[in-house]
Amino acid sequence: MDGACNMDWAWKLDSCKQAVCLLQVGGNTKTGTGFVVRNDATAALVTARHVLEGSMTAGEGGVDGEVTGHVTAIVQGREEVDLIGARVLLVPAEEGDGANEPPDVAVVFLPAERRFPAQPVPCELTPACADDVSDDGLFTLLHHPSGAADLVVEARGQLVRGESSAAAAAMPWIVRYQGATAAGSSGGMLLDSKCHAFAVHVSAHKSGKNKCAVRLSVVHERLGDASPWREMKPVVHQKRRSFKLPDKPKHFVGRVEAMKLLSDNVEAGGMTVVASTGLPGVGKSMLVTKWAHLQCESGAYSLIVWLRAEHVGHVEADLVELGTELHVLHTRPDGRSMAERAQAVTAFLGRLPGRGTLLVFDNAESFHDLKRFIPWGGCHRCVFTARDASKFPDAAALPLNPFTPGESMLLLGLVSRRDVRRWDGSRVDVDIELDAAIDLCAEVGHLPLAVHVLAAYAKRSGAGFSDVLKSVRGNAPSARALNVPDLPDYARRESVVGALLTACGELDAANYRTLERLAMLAPDKAPRDLVLGDGAETDRLWDLAIVTYPGPGLLSIHRLVQAVALAQMATDVRQRVADGLVNKLLAMTAGFSKNNCATWTSWQAVAPHTEALLVQPGIETCVGGADNLEDNGRWTLMDGLRNYYTCTSALHAALDIAKALHAEVHSSLGSEHTSTADSQQDIANVLEDLGEYNEALTLCRVVERKRVVALGEDHPSVLTTQHNIAFMLSKLGKYDEALTLYREVARKRVDALGEDHPNVLTTQHNIAGVLSDLGEYNEALTLHRVVERKRVVALGEDHPSVLDTQSSIAGVLNDLGKYSEALTLYRVVERKRVVALGEDHPSVFTTQHNIAFMLSKLGKYDEALTLYRVVERKVVVALGEDHPSVLDTQHNIAGILEDLGEYNEALTLYRVVERKSVVALGEDHPSVLTMQHNIAGVLRHLGEYNEALTMYREVARKSVVALGEDHPSVLDTQHNIAVVLEHYGEYNEALTLYRVVERKRVVALGENHPSVLTAQHSIAGVLQHLGESTRR
């Protein structure tokens, strides 16, 4: 092989300056023009000789790009398959097809489970003879899942190499490749677990005998200069090393001991907190950034992840973005909460093979809030930058102080481009300018941020250090008058603030207005479109080290600089800036729709900045006398943020925003205004989503009263509130009251809207649900089928509302004992919901919960238990350990354990669920009574009959009050009371109670219901006992 040719090809790739480009190429593997595929972190261009050079670029990690079209490959034994998510690795072919053309690029695809890469395994390659390849040039690479077999060449379906031909015959990792060029050249490569590259090339050359020649080459990075591919590492080695790691500090000085101590602590302890002495601007993030880059360059970790940790929501958002890039998560929102999606990424990082993951939590507040984002197991390490090390008790502390005088002078010289490096630490024989530089660093207490800003100011303004020092000292009176909360007790406070005032004084009007906008937002990653005015640029802010560019179209600013800028802004200036930012944020999120998850991303970049803006003090909340939510831009923005958080299941954040909005509206418009009622309804809706039904009901009743007074009894808003009240009543087990109110709402809605209106169908759907709760199963089923038919006509058979109704129908079928029919329908609903919403949507979890319940009814306990545990884990992450949905799942898990005979374990779990349910719902709630009924059942199985009987009778008494004496749940409890009486030999009393239960069950459920048959079986057993007693 001609090494020069490969060197030339490598040079052509490396000469490109862009790291990423947009690629638009063909999607057919047989055209010979190349195609695009995507791996775990980037997209890669796979080429043959005809691809234009201009269509591709190369970065440090390989040939990168963005997939723009559908990409498929022919996989042996299957149809075309999508290659999105496949591992794609490139290597140059052994020889080109023309003297003036670059060589072909060979490729191997390893399809990956669950959209992330398969773990690479070590392998060896050996040459094969020409007879090992068929005449048509096709060949197959086999990757043994266990790693025990070699990479082999298969010809005509026969295994030529490898120790385990039988095991390898039906591999999941078999891919067929066809020649990509007219000459039939093709090939591939694979990385082993240590990232050593193995290349395979097959070149089919026609000869007189029409035979194909096989040439196999092994590329190993340890071959060094002997390797013909020694210059091809940017192409061969395509592996993500870091995520959101800030750029390497341009001016990093000193900190030698701190860097060593950081390395030692991380290696020894796993978790390290880099804490300052309480000062901002001491360089915590810069130190860790520099250290993380060294780790990245050395390959110490498989992946380095940088997370913004000043707020839990930012950590979640960054992890979700990482998960999307790694294909652990879908690119579109899938209905899961941000917390759950982040937790899924954390779990993936915990399983990531190789050298482990380094996570950096920047500007962290507390370990307690972040511990759930730490991957456990493996070689994973965590570093936190924080001001208070005491909040990280399990992490090794690395206190960070301001610079030494020598470090300050070194930084001052590097940034200002002035020659101060000749200073030897003494004042002997120093000139005036050097003396001023020494005093300038001491004036600001050697605080790195202040030294950096003053050096940048000196460079841009051309002022000497004497003049800079004079300016800093001259700003002392202004600095003294400013309230900068981040520096309350710092001895050099006036000098540090004076230094920042000096730099800000160099800004023109346009840049200063940009600084004012940045000061009112979150410090990290503000979109340029949000903070820049027309025609404005940020070069001067950059030159003065006031802002940094963390990514394309983004600006970041230090918190201390923000604090100084805010302290200078008068109230009217803050109001003007806030109003302008509100208008821009409204424009940037105008396309948001709760019903279209594709629009939710409009909030993703601006949500933290909106939150920061909303909590700025001294801002008028009711602008221009607006008396409703729609006419007040600030309130509209808050409502939009609440909707976004609700859609992404960030429910606690949504509740905080809803309460803040209500406080502002109430303060401005009074307690009886309709807008105040609207804001209270929003709070109630979030409380409902959180399962806080009593609190939500109380608030809904307040809203109802206000709306009736203001709008009249039949207004649509009043009916909506009453509908919500009925829903809350049903959740609290007050079924008769809920049914009465639902029917009243339905009647009024039919009169106003017609009987086929979606709002009417929603109410009727809920009426059917309450009928089912009351044991009126046939009536409920009839009404559900009517609603289903009308919804299919109006919305289509796959609409979410139709699936909701079908799920409810399956539930009633279960109540009627038609378990197989119910299971079939639930699985149809699950399949459609996965297609429409994604496999991790909460509605899918609910359906899977119901499927597990059906499996348990059919006696498939192990399968049911496995599915329940999957659902439990996901719902806990999304809603918290004490949410009613979590308790429902855990209650059913306890039921499966009981069915499996694990009585003690079941009893423990039942009692945990009971205790939490009493706190959430009250001790007389039907769900609590059901749990107590089941606890009594386990006690009976354990032989504790007296305790079981006492509990059964107490449950029966409360259930009659809550549900009525003929409710199926009451009858279940009475049946079990009879069982205990039978155990004690009280046959006549047991028989009387069994017959009462049988008669009522026949009326409620029909004579063929399984519960009726159970009662009849019990009656027969007692009669047998009584007969035997009579004979004796």
N, C-alpha and C positions, 0 to 999 in steps of 0.2 A: 504494500500500500504506500502511496506517495504521501509522506508526512507533510510536505509543503502544501499540498492541496488542502489538507485538513486544517493546517495552520491558517491558510488564506481564508478558508470558510469561517473559522473562529474569529478572525480579525473582522470580517464583514459583519458578524453578529455583534461583536463587542463595540464596534464603532458607533452603533446607534446610541443616541443620548437619552431617549425616553425610556422609562421603566415599563410602561404599560401603554398599549395602543388598542384601538378598536379594529377588529379583523372582520372582513367580509369575504369569505371564500366558499368554495363549493362544499356540499355535504355528502358527496358520493365517494365511497372508498375506491371505486373502480375507474374514476376519470383520469387519474394521474396528475390532477392539478392541486392536490392537497386538501386537507380538511381540518377543522378545529375540534378539539376535544377538551374536556375540563377535568382537572384533577382535584385534589382535596383543597388546594389553596388558590390556584391560578388557572388560567386557560392556556393551552399550549397549541402551537401551530405545528402540525405534522405535515411535512412537505415531501414532494418529489421534485425533480429538477425543474419542472415548468413553473413553479411558484415564483412570483415576482419578489425581488428583494424588498421593495417598498411596502410589502404587505405585512411585514413582521418587524418586531424589535426585540431586544434582549435586555433583561435586567440582571441583577445579581443572582436571582434564583432560577434563571432560565429564560426561555422564550415565553413571554407573558402576553395575555390579551383578554379580551372579553368575548364570550360566546355570543354570536348574533344569529345563529340559525339552528335548525334541528340537526343533530348529529347521531348517526347510527353506525353500527357495525354488524357484520354477519357472524354470529356465534354458532359454533358447531352444534348441530342438532336442534337449533331453534330458529325462530324468525329474526328479523332485524330487531336489535335492542338499542335503547337509548344509552349513550355513553356518558351522560351527565353523572358525575360522581365516580367515574372510573379513575384509577391511578394511571397517569400518563407520563412516561419518561422517554427522553429523547437521546439518541446517539447517532453520530454520522455513520453512513454506510461505508463499507470498506473501499469502494471505488466509484467514481462517477461515470456517467454515460458519455461524456464529451470532454475534450481536452480543456475547453474554455469555460466549463460549467462547474459549479460547486458539486460536491458529491451528494448523493441521495441521503435523506435522513430516515433512519429506521426506527421503528416504534413497537413496543409491546403494550397491550392493554391488560390490566388485571381488574376485572369487575370487582366492586367492593360492596359488602353488605351494608345496608342502612345508610348509604350515601357517605360513608367515610372510608378511608383507605384500609385495605387488608394489611395485616402486619407482614412486612417483608421477611423472608427467610434466607439463610445462607444457601448457596448452591454452587455447583461446579459444572463446567462445560468441557466436553471432549470432542475432538473432531469425529466426523462421520464420513463414510465413503459416498461416492456418487450414487450408488444403488439405494441409498437410504431415502432418497427423495423421488417422488413420482415425477413423471414426464411433464405434468401440467404446472410444476413449480409450486404446488401447494404444500404447506408444512404446518405442523402444530407444535406449540410450546406448552408443556405441561408443568403446572405449579402444584406440587403435592401439598395439601393443607397441613400435614404434620411436619413438613420440612425434612422428612427422612429420605425422600427420593431426590435424585438429580433432576436438573432441568434437562429434558430429553427432546429429541427430534423423532417425530412419528411419521412414517411413510406408509401409504396405502392401509391405514388403520392398524398397523402393527407397531408395538412398542419396541424400539431398538435399544434404548438405554434406560437404566433405572432398576432398582432392586426389587420393587414391588409392583410388577405389572398387573397383577390381579386387582390390587387396591386402586391402582391408578386408572383402571379401565373406564370408570364412570365418574371422572372428576368434575367438581363444580367449576374449576378454573381452566377450562379448555377453550382456546380461542384459535380460530383459523385465520390465516393471513394469505392474501393473494398478492402477487407482484404488483407494485404500485406504478411501475414504469413499463414502457414497451419492452425493455430488456428483461423484465421479470424480476427486478431486484426488490427484495424486501428483507425485513429483519426486526430485531428488537433488543431490548436491554432490560435488566432488572437490578434493583439495589438490594443488597443484603442488609442485615440488621445493623451493620456498622457503616452503612451508606457507601459500600464499595460497589463499583459499577461493573456489571457483567453485560457484554454486548454479544449479540448473535446476528450474523449476517448471512443471508442466503442469496446467491446470485445465480440465476439460471442462464446459461449460455448455450446457444444452439451449436451443435457440432454435427459431424456427419452421421453420428448415430442417434441424434436427437436426445442426448442424455443431459442431465442437469448436474452441475458441480456444486458442492456444498463447502463453504468456507466458514469456520467458526473461530471467532477471536474473543479472547478474554481480556477485559480491561480492568485493572486493579489499581487504585490510586497509589498504592505503595510502590508501584513500578517506577515512580518518579520520572526522571528524564528519559528512561528507556521506553516509556509509554508513548506511542504515537498520538495519544489523545491527551497529552499532558496540558495542552492549552485549551481544552474543551470543557473545563469544569463548569463554566456558566451555562453551558447547554446540557451537560450530562446531569449535573446535580441540581435538581429542581425540587427544593424542599423548603417549606415555610419555617423560618427561624423565630420570628417575633410578630407580635400583634400590638399595634398602636404604640410601639416604643418610640418616644420622642426622638427627634434628631440628636445625634451626638453633640454635646456641648462644644461650641466652637472655641470658647475661651475657658478651658478648665485648668485650674492650677492647684497645686498642693494636694492636701487631703491624703497623703500617702498612708499614714497610720490608720486613718479612718477607713480607707479602702481595704487595707489588709484585715482590719478587725471585722469589717462587714463580711468579707469572704469567709473568715474563720467562723464567725457566728452562724452564718447561713449553713455552712457545711456541717457544723456540729449540732445545731439545734433545730434546724428546719424552719423556724420562724424568727424573724428579727424585726425590731422596730427601730427606725432611725428617727430619733426625736431631737428637737432643738431645745435650747434653754428657755423656750417660751417666746422666742422672737420669730416673727415672719422675716423672710428674706435671707435666712442664714444659709440656704443652699441645700436643703434636704433632698429635694427632687433632682437637682442637678447632680449631686453626688451619686444617687442611685441610678440615674440615667447613664452616667459615665460607666459605672460598674456593670450595669446590665448590658451595655454595648460590648464590654470586654467579655462577658460570659457568652454573648451571642457569637462573637467572632471566634472564640475558642471552641465552640460547639459543646459547651458544658451541659446544655439542656436541649431537649428536642424542640421545646417551644417556650418562648418568653412572652408573657402576657402582661400588658400595662393597663391598669384599671383606675378610673377616676373614682375615688372612694369617699369624697366629702359628703356624699348622699347615697343611701342604699339604692335608690332608683337609678343613679348613674352607673353603679356597678352592674346592676341587672341589664341595663341597656347595652353596656359594652360587651358583656358576656353573650347576650343575644346576637349582637353583631358578629362576634367571633364565631358563634355557632352557625350563623348563616354562611360565613366564608368557608368554614370547614365542612359544610353540608351536613352538619348534625341537625340543623333546623331548616325548615322550608324558608325560602326567601320572602314569601308573603305571610302576613299575619295568619295564624291558624286557630285563633280563638282562645289559646291558652293564655294564662296570665303571664306578665313579664317575669314574675318571680319563678313560675314553673319552668318557663323556657330557659331562664338563667340556670336553674337547678339542673336541668337536663344537660347543659353544657358543662357544668361543674362535674357531674357524674362521668361524662365522656372524658374529661381531662384526667380524672382519676384512673381511667382504664387505658390511657394513652401509652403505647409501648415505647421503648427506647430509654432515653436518659432522663425522662421526667419533665415536669413543667415547672417553670419559675413564674410565680404570680407576684406582681408589684401592685400594692394598694396605695395609691398616692393620695396624700392629704386625708388620711383616715382619721375618724373621730373615736371609734370604739371597736374593740375586738368583738364584743358581744353582738354587734350588728352585722359583722362580716363573717363570723365563723361558719355559717352555712354555705359560704362560697369557697371554702377551702377544700380541695380534693384530698381525700384520705387514702393512704396506702401508696406504695410505690416510692419513687424518688422525687417527690414534689416538695418545693420549697416556697416560702412566702416571705416577702419583705413589705413592711408598712412604713410609710413616712407620716409622721404625726408630731404634734406639738407636745402632747402629754403622754409619756411612756407608761404612766401608771394605769392607763386604760387598756393596756395590753399585757396583762400579768403573765401570760404563758410565753411571751416572746422575749428573746435576749435583747437588751437595750443597748443602743449605740448613741450616746448623747453627742450632739454636734454643736460646737461653739462657733462664734465668728472667726474670721481668718486671723492668722498671725500677721504681724506687720510685714514680714517678708512676702507672704502669700498675697496680701493686699497690693503691695507694690508691683508684684509680678502681673497680677490681673490688670492693674491700672495701666501698665506699660503695653500689655498685649492689645487691649481694647483701644486705647487712645493712639497707638502707634508712636508713642513718645519713648525716648531712650531713658528709662529709669531703672533698667536692669543692672546698671553698674553700681547701684547702691549696695554697700556691704553691711548695712545694719547700724552704722554709726553716723554721727553728725559731723564727723571730721572732714574737712575739705569738700563740702557739698556746696553746689551753687544755689542761687536763690530759688530757681525753678524746682530743683530736686528737693530742696528743703520744704517748699510749698506742697509738693506731692506727698511728702511724708506726713505733714500736718493735715492734709486733706483726708488721707486715709484714717488718721487717728481721730479726726473731727467726727466722722460718722461711725466710730467704734469698730472699724474694720468689718462692718456688715457687708457681705458680698453683694447683695442687691444694690445697696447705695453706691459702693465703689464702682460697680459695673455701669450704673446709670451715669455717674459723674464722668467716668472715662469716655463713655459714648458721647456725652455732651461736649466734652473737651475736643473730641475728634471732629464732631460736626460743626461746632461753632468756631473752632480755631483758637479759642481762648486759652491763655496760659493757666497753669495750675494755681498761680497766685490769684488770678481773677476769678477762677472758679471757687476758690476758698472764700474770697471776699463775698461772692454772690451767696454762697451757702450761709455764711454768718449774717449777711444782710437780710436774709429771709427769716431769721430767727423770730422777730416779732410776729410776722404773719404765721409762722409755724406754731408759735405759742398760743395764738388765738384759735387755732383749728382744733376741733375735737376728733382725734383719730383713735378709735377704740382699740385698734390692734397694738398700740404702743402706749398704754396708759402710764406705766411706771418705768419705762426704759430711760436710763440716765442720758442717753444720747438722742432722745426722742426729737428734740427741736432740730438737731443737726440732720438727722435722717429725713425728717419731713422737709427741712429746708433744702436738702439735696434734690428731693423729688420735685419740689416747687421750682428749683432752678432749671431742671430738665423740661418741665411743663411750660416754662416761660419761653422756650425756644420754638414752641408749636405755633403754626399759623392758625387762623380762625377755623378753617375746614377740619384740620387735624384735631383741634381742641374739641370741636363738636363731636367728632368721632370718639374721642376719649370720654366725653360726658356720657355718650350712649353706652360705651363699654362698661363704665363704672356702675351702671344700674342693672347689668345683666350678670349671669353666672360667669365666673372668671375664665372658664375653659371653653374653647371651640364655639365662639359666637359666629354665626354665618355672616360673611361680608355683606350680603344683601340686606341684612338687618341693621347693620351699624353704619354703613357708608351712605353719605348723601350723593346727590347727582354729581358725577365727575370727580368725586373725592378719591384720593389715594392715601396709602398708609406708609409711604416710604419714610417720612420724617419720624413717625412713631416707631418704626422699625430701627431707624438709624440711632434713635435715642434709647434703645433697649426698653421701651415702654410696652411694646407688644411683641409677640412671637407668632410664627405661622405654623401651627401644629398640623395642618393638612390643607389641601387645595380648597380655597374659598373659605377658610376659617381663620379666626384670630383668637389669641389668648392673651390675658393680661394678669399680672401678679395681683394678689388680693391687697397687698399693702399699697400699691399704686392706685387701685380702685378706691381704697379708703381715703387716701389723700385727695383724689379728684372729687369724691362725694362730699368731703368736708368743705370744699370750696364752693359748692353749688348752692345758691340761694334757693328758697322755697319755690319762687316763680320759675326758676331755671329747671329745677327738678320736675315741676309740673309740665313744662313745655316739652322736655325730653321724654317724659313718661308718655304723654299724649301721642307724640310722634312714634314711639316704639309700639304703643298699643295699635295704632293704625297699620303699621307695617306688619305686625304679627297677625292681625285680622286678615290682611291681604294674603299673607303667606299660607294661612290655614283655611282660606275661604272654600277650598274644594273638599273639605272634610265632610264625610257622611257616616253616620253610625251604621248604616245598612250596607256600606261598601268598604270592606276591609282594605282594599287596595289604596284607599285615600288616607288611611290612618298614618302612613309614613310622613304625611305633611306636618304632623306634630312632633315627630321623633326628635328632630334636631333642635326644635325651639322650646320644647316643654320645660327643660331646666331653666332656660332664660326667662320664660314667662313666669315661672314660680319666683325667681329672684326679683323680677320687676314688681310683682304683686305685693311683695313684703317690704318694699322700700318705704321708709317712713316719710311723713309729710306730704303725701300725695292725696289730692282731693278725689274722693271716690264717686261722687255724683256730679258729673260734669254737665254743665249747661242746663241744669234743672230737669234732666231726664227723669220720667216717673215710671219707666218700665224697663225690663231687661234688654229689650231689643234696641232701644234708643241710646243705651249707655255702652260705649265701646268697651270699657274696662269690664263691665259685668258680662257682656257678650263673650269676651275673651275668657273670663273665668268659667263661664258655662261651657264653652268649647273645651277647655282643659279638663273639666270634670267629665264631660262625655268621653273624651279620649281615654282618660284613666279608667272609666267604667268599661269601655270597649275592650281594653287590654287587661281587664281584671285586676288593675292596681286599685283595689277597692278602698283601702285605708287612705291612700292619697286622694282618691275621689271624694271620700267623706270629709277630709280636711278642707278641700277646696269648696265643697258644697256648704260647709259650716261658715267658712270665711265669707262666701258670697252672701249668705243669709244675714250675717252680722252687719255687713255694709248696707244691704238693702233695708233692713230693719231700722238701722240708725238714720238713714236718709229719708225713708218714706213712711215709717211708722208701722206698728204691729198689724193694723187692719187692712193695709194696702194689698191689692191682688198680687202685685209682684212679690210682696213678702210671703204671701201664701204659696206662690209658685216656687220660691226658693226653699220653703219648708217641705214642699212635696218632693223636691229634688233630694233633700236629705233623707226623707222617708224611703225613697226608691233605693238609695244606696244602702240604708240600714236593712231593707228587705233583702238585697243581694248578699249582705253579710250574715243573714239569718237572725237578725235582731228583731224578731217579729213583734214582741210586746211594745218596744220603743217605737217601731215604725207605725204600729196601730194607733198608739196615742197621738203621734204627730199627724197621722192621716185624719183623725177625728177633728183635730184643731183646724186643719186645712179645709175640711168639709164645711165646718161651721162658717168660716170666713167666706168661702166661695158661695155658699147658699145666700148669705146676707148680701154679698156684692153682685151676684150674677143671677140668682133665682134657682129654684130647685131642679129645673129640668135642663140647665145649661150643660153642654158637653163636658166642660171641665169638672162640674160637680159629679156627673155620672162616672167620669174617669176615676175620681177620688173614691167614690162609693164602690166601684169595681175593685180598687186596690184594697179597700177596707174588707170587702168580702173575701178577697184572697188571703189577707192576713188572718181573718177569723178562721178560715179553713185550715191554715197552717197551725193555728193554736188549738185545733180540735173542736171548735164551736161550729159544727157542721150545720145544724138547723138554722142558726142565725145567719150563717154565710149563705145558705141556700135561699132563704127568704130575700136577702138583699140582692143576690145575683139575679133572681127572677124579676125583681122590681127594676133593676138596671136594664135587663134584657127587654122588658116590656117598653120602657121609655125609648130605648135605642131603636127598637123595631118601628115605633111610631115616627121617630125622627129620621131614620136612615133607610128603612126597608129591611126585610128579613134576611136578605142575602149579603148585607154589608159586612166587611171583614170584622168590624168592631162587634157586631151582633154575633157573628160566629165565634169570636174569641170568648164572649160571655157564655154562650151555649156550651162551648167546650169545657169551660170551668164548671158550669152547672153539672155536666155529666161527671166530672171528676168528683164533685161533692156527693152526688148520688152514689157513686162507687164507694166513697168513704162511709156512707150510711148503709151500705150493704144492698142497695137497690141496683143489683148488677145488670139485670136484663134491661131495665129502663135506661141505665147509663150506657149500655152497649148500643141500644137503638139510637139514642141521641148522638153518640159519637159517630155512628155510621152516617147519620144525616149530615153532620158537620163535615165529615171526610168527603162525602160526595160533592157538597157545595164548594169546598176548598179546592178539590181537584179541578172542577170546572173553571173556577176563577183564577187559580194560581198555577196549575200544572201538577202532575203527580209526584214530582221530586222537590216541591217547595218545602222549606223548613216547617211551615205551619201544617202542611199535610203530614209530614213525618211526625210532628208532635202528636197529632190526632191518632195516627196509626200506632204510635208507642202507647198511647192511653188505651186504645182498643186491645192491644196485647196484654196490658195490665188487667183489664176486665176479664179477658179470656183466662188469665191465670186465676183470678178470683172465682171464676166458674169451674175451675178444675181442668181446663183444657190446656194442659201444660205444653204438649208438643206443638199445638197450633200457635200458642203464644210464643214459644221459642222460635218457630219459623218466622213469624212476623217481626219479632225483635231483630233477628239477623238480617232481614231485608232492610229494616230501618237503619241498622248499624252500617251496612254496606253503602247505602245512599248517603248517610251522614258523613262517612269517611270521604266519599267522592266530593261532596259539596263543601265540607268544612275542614278536612284534614283529620288524620287519625288521632291527633292529640287535642281535639276540641272538647270542651266540657260536656257538650251534648252527646258525644261519642262515649265518654266515660259513663254517663248516666245509662246509656243503652247497654254498655258492657256490664254494668252493675246489675241490670235487669236480666241479662242473659245468664249471668252467674246464678242469680236467684232461681231461674228456670232449671238450670242444670242441677241445682241442689234438689229441686222438687222432683226431678226425674232420677234422683239417686246417684248422680255423677258428682260425688262430693269432692274428690281430689281436683277435678277439672274446675269446679266452681270455686274452690278455695284459692287456687292459683290465680284465677281471674280477679277475684275479690282483692287479693293482696296487691295486684298491679294497680287496680283502680284506687285503692286506699292510698298508696304511695303518691300517686299523681294528685289526688284531691287534697291531701294534706299540704303539699307544696303550694297549691293554688289558693287554698282558702284558710289554712291554719288548722291546728290539731283539734280545736273545739267547735268547728263549724258543724251544723246539723247534718250536712251531707256526709261529712267524715264519720260522724257518729252512726249514721244509718249503715254505712259500709262496715264499720267495726262491729255493729250489732249483728249483722248477717254473718260476718266471719265467726263470731262466737257461736252462732247457730250451727254453722258447718262443723265446728269443733265438737259441739254437742252431738251432732249426728254421727261423728266419727268416734264417739265414746271418750273424747278428751274432756271429761266433765270438770276437772279442777281448773284447767286452763280456760275453758269456756266460762266458768263462773267468775274467774278473776276479770276477764275482759268484759263480761256483762256488767259487773259492778262498777268498773271504770266508766263505761258508757253511761250507765244510770246516773252516776254522780254528776258527770258533765251535763247530761240532759236536764237534770233537775235545775241546775244553775241557769241553763239557757232557756228552758221552756216552762219551768214550774213543776211542782211535784204532782199535779193532777192532770198534766197534759197526756193525751192518749198515747203518744210515743213513749213517755216515761212508764205508763201503765203496761204497755206491751213489753218493755224491758223487764219490769218487775214480774210480769207473768212468766217470762222465760227464765228468770232467776229461780222462781219457784219450781219450774220444771227441772232445772239442773239439781236443785236441792232434793227433789223427789228421786232422781236417778242416783244420787249419792246416799239415799236411805234416810235423809232428814225429813221424814214425813210430817212431823208436827210443825216444824218451821215452814215447810212448803204449804201446808193447809192454811196456816194463819195468813201467809202472804197471798195465797190465791183468793181467800175471802175478802181481804182488804182491797185487792185489785178489782174483784167483782163489784164491790160496793161503789168504788169510785167510778168504774166504767159505766155502771147503770146511770149515775148522775151525769156523766159527761156525754154518753152516747145513746142512752136509752136501753131498756131492758131486753129488746129484741135484736140489738146489734150483733153481728157475727163475732166480734171480739169478745163481747160479754158471754156469748154462748160457748166460745172456746174455753174461757176461764171456768165456766160452770161445768163443762165436760171434764176438765182436769180435777175440779173439786170432787166430782163423782168418782174419778179414778182413785183418789186418795182414800175416799170413804170405802170403796171396794177393797182396797188393801187392808183397811182396818176391820173388814168383815161386816161393815154396815151395809149389807146388800139391799135391803128394802129402801133405805134412804138414797143409796146410789142409783137404784133402778128408777125411782121416781124422778130424780134429777136428769138421768140419761133420757128418759122419755120426753120430758119438757124440752130438752135441748134438741132431740130428734124432730119433734113437731115443729118447733120454730125454724129449724134449719130447712125443713122441707118447704115451708112457706117462703123463706127468704131466698133459698138457693136452688130449689127444685129437688125432686126425690132421687135424682141420679148423681148429685154432687158428691165428691169424695168425702166431704165432711159429714154428710148424711149417712153414707155407708159406714163411716167410722163409728158414728153413734149407734147404728143398728148392730154392728159387730160387738160393741161394748154391752148393749142390752142382752144379746145372746149369751155372752159370757156370764153376766150376772144371773140370768135365768138358769143357766147350767149349774152355777154354784147353789142357787136356791133349790133346784131339783135334787141335787145331791144331799143337801141339808135335810130336805123332807124325807128322802129315802132312809137317811140315818135315823 
